[in-house]
Amino acid sequence: MIASLHRSAWLRAATVLYVAAFLIFLFLPLVTVAVFAFNNAPYPAPPWRGFTFDWFVGNESSGRVGLFHDAELLGSIWTSVVVASWVTALSLAVGTANAFLMERFRFPGRQALSILMLTPLVIPGVILGISILSLMSRIAEFADAELGLDLDFLRPGLPLVVLGQFSYIATIATLMISARLKRFDRTLEEAALNLGASHAAVLRTITFPYLAPALIGSAAISFLMSFENFNTTLMLVGADPPLTVMMYGRMREGASPVLNAVSLFLMLASAALVMTLMSRGSRGAPARTGARSPN
């Protein structure tokens, strides 16, 4: 609808109600979790029993172990960070290579390959995890029985978790980097090569700086998707559970406001990451705008 056209009162009211309902649906659960992380009660839900920091710092007199003194939860957060870092690094490397392969080279079966690369995105995470677990376990058993090799990294554990998450997150990184690379003006590279620059210098000074926003965005998305993954991780995890699996186990034992505290901590960390990326983009915008020639 054109903004300058007159809109009836009922249409304006309906628009306001729709936006308000959508925002309430989106943010009310998050606000509830954040508020009841400070509730002075042994359960993470209403009614409100008073304000406390016990679920963050603990309270020995009442027997409460806060988030910052819960070794298991802190260990699971660190495990998730390690897994997400590996998945991010692998997804960026493979995603960049895939993007160049799809956009810079022409070969038989290229279209079919690009379609097959999207397959992990439409496979349920549970099925993906079970498939990887079944394949790798059989390979490990065959190597042990026939070759006498003990390939523990192919059994349930963090290496398989990284592999399982990487199998579909790399596809997302590929799509993001390919979309940026598709819009790149290759005459800039050709001009640099004609002036005597090496291929490595062209990639370092022209191509990768152009791809930087896509690389940074892909890294952020890959890290967050890995950190919050549950379905695939649950099928492949071993003795060191990441945070999502640890929280699932805690919820089955009995919900505690400590889980609200963890959720609030993760929301603040995610918001900080998003704000950092947005501020980086806003600092780069004036430079790009100023580089345009006047009409």
N, C-alpha and C positions, 0 to 999 in steps of 0.2 A: 504494500500500500504506500502511495506517495504521502510523505509527511505533511505536505502543505494542504492536502485535501481535508475537508471537514469530516470529523468522525462523531458519530452519535454518542450520547452520554452512556448508553448501555454498553456500547463497544469499548469505550475507554474503561468503564468499570470492570468489564469482563477481562480486559487485558491486565489491569492491576491485580485482580483476584487471581488470575492464572499465574502471574509472575510471583505473587506472594505465596501461593500454594506450592509452587515448584521450589522456591527457596526454603520454605519451611520443611518440605519433604527431604530436601537435600542436606540441610544443616542442623535440623533439630536433633537427630540421633548423635551427631558429633558434639553438639553443645551439651547434650545430656551426659555423654561419656565424660566430657571435660569437667563438668560441674561435679559429678558424683565421684570423681577421683579425689575430691577433698571432703567427702562425706564421712563424718565420724560415726560410722556404723560398719559392721562386719559383712555387709552385702553391698553390691555395686548398683543399687537401684533405690527409688524412693521408698519410704519418706526420708526427708532431710533430718539428720540428727546433730547437726553442728559442723563447724569448720575445723579441719585438721590437716596437717602435713604428714601424718603417720604413714600413709601409703606410699610416700616418697622416701622419707628419711628413717622410718621405723620408730618403734616405741617399745623398749624392753619391758617396761612395767606392765603394759597391756598385752605383751606377747605378739606384737605386730612386727612383721619383717617388711620393711619398705623396699621399694624398687631398687634404691641405690645400695642396699645391703643384701639383696637377693642374688647370690652367686649364680644360681642356675639361670635366672632370667637374663642377667648381664652376660653370662657366657653364651646364651642363645642369641642375644643381640649381636655379639661379636662374631659368632658363627655365620649369622645372616649377612653381616658386613663383608666377611671374607668371601663367602659364596657369591654375593652380588658383585664384588670387585672382579673376581675371576670371570664371571659371566659377562660383565660389561666389557672387559678387555678383549675377550674372545669374540664377542658379538661385534664390537667396533672393527676389529681386524678383519674378520670374515665378511662382515657387512660391507666394508669399504672395498674389499677385493671383489665381492659379488657385484657391487654397483658398477665398478669399472668393467667387469666382464660383460655385464648385460648392456651397458651403454656405449662402450668403446669398441666392442668386437662383434663381428658378424660371422656366424658359423651355423652349420646344419643342426637343427634341433634346439636352437636358441629359444624359440617361443615356448616349446614344450618344457624346457628346463626352467624358464621363468615361472611357468604355471606350477610345476612340481615344487618349486621353492616355497610356494604359498601354502602347500598342503598342511604343514604343522599348525597353521593358524586355525584350521577348521576341524582339527582332531581334538576331542575333549582331553583335558590335562590328565585325567585319571587313565584313559586309554593309552596316552602317550607314555606315561610313567610305567604302566604295566608292560608295555611293549619293550621299552628300553631295558627294564629289569629282567624280563624273560630272556631277551637276546644276550645281554651281557653275562647273566648267570650261566647260560649254556656254554658260552665261550670260555668262561672261567673253569667250568667243570670239565670241558674237553681238554683245555690246556693242562689241568691238574692230572687227569686220568691218562692222557695219551703222551704228553710231553714232560710231565713232572714239574710243571711251572705253577707257582702259587701266585696267581694274579688277583690279589686282594682288592686292588682298585676297581675291579669289575664287579665286585659284590656291593650290596647296599652300603652306602656311605656318602661322604661329601663329594668325592669325584663323580659318582653317578648323579648326584643332585645337580652339580654344575653342568654335566653333560645333558641332562634332561631339560633343564631350563634354557640352556644355550640352544637347544635344537629348534625352539620356536622364537626365542627373543632375537636371535640372529636374523630371522626373516623380517622382523619389524625394523631393525637397524638397516637392513638392506633397502627396504622400501623408502625409508626416510632419506638416506644418503643418495639413492638413485633419483628421487624426485628433485633434489638440489642439483645433482650432477647433470640431469637432463636439460636444465636451463642455462648451463655454462656455455659461454661463447668461446669456442675452441680457437678462434682466430687470435686470441690473446696468447695462447700457447704457441701457435705457429709463428707469430711475430717474435716471441722471445727466442724460439729455436733458430729463426733466420738471423737473429742478431748474435748468435753464437752461444747461447745458454745451453747447458746440458739438460737432459731429460730430468735428472734428479733435481737440478736447480729450479726447473720450471714447476715441478710438483711442489717443491718446498716453498717457493716464493709466490706462486700464482694459484695453482689448483687447490692446494690444501687450505690456504687462507680463505678462499672462496667457500670451501666446504665446511669451514669451521663452525658456523651456526648449526648445520645439520649434524656434525660430529658431536657437538656439545649437547644438542637436544637428544640425539640417539643415546649418548652416554647416560643422561639423566633418566630417560624413559627405561633404558635397559636396567639400570640400577634399581629403580623403584619397582619395576615389574618383578625382578628377581627377588627383591626383599620381601614383597608381599605375597609371593606365590605359595600356594598351599597344596593344590590337588596333585600336581606332578611331584612336588617335594615329598609329600606323605608316602608315595609309593616307593621312593628311592632312598629315603633317609636311613641312617644307621644308628650308631650309638650317640652321635652328637647332633641333636635336633636343632634346626634353626628356630627363629622366634615364632613363626606361625604355627609350627608343629607343637612347640612347647606351650603356647597359649591354648591350643586346642586340647592338649592333655590336661592343662590346669582347669579349663572350663568343664571338662568331664568329671573332674574330681570335686568341683564346687567353685562357683564364681567368687572372686574376691576383688575388692576395689583396687588391688595392686594391678590388675589387668586394665582397669580404667587409667591408672597412672601411666602404664606402658603405652596405652593408646594415645593419651595426651602428649607424651614425650615424642612419639612417632609423628603425630600431626604437626607439632611445632618444628620438628626436624625437616619434614617434607615441605612445610611452608617456607622455611628458611632457604631450602634449596631452590624452590620456585622463585622466591624474591631475588635470590642471587642471580639466577638466569635472566629474569626480567630486567634487573638493573644493568646487567651486562649488555642486553639488547638495546636498552634505552641510551646507553652511552655510545653505542655504535651507530645509532640512527642519525644523529646530526652530521657525523662525518660523511655518511653516504648521501645525505641530502645536500650537503654543501658541495659535493663533488659534481653535482649536476650543472650543466651549462644553462645559462638563462635563455628563455625563449626570445 
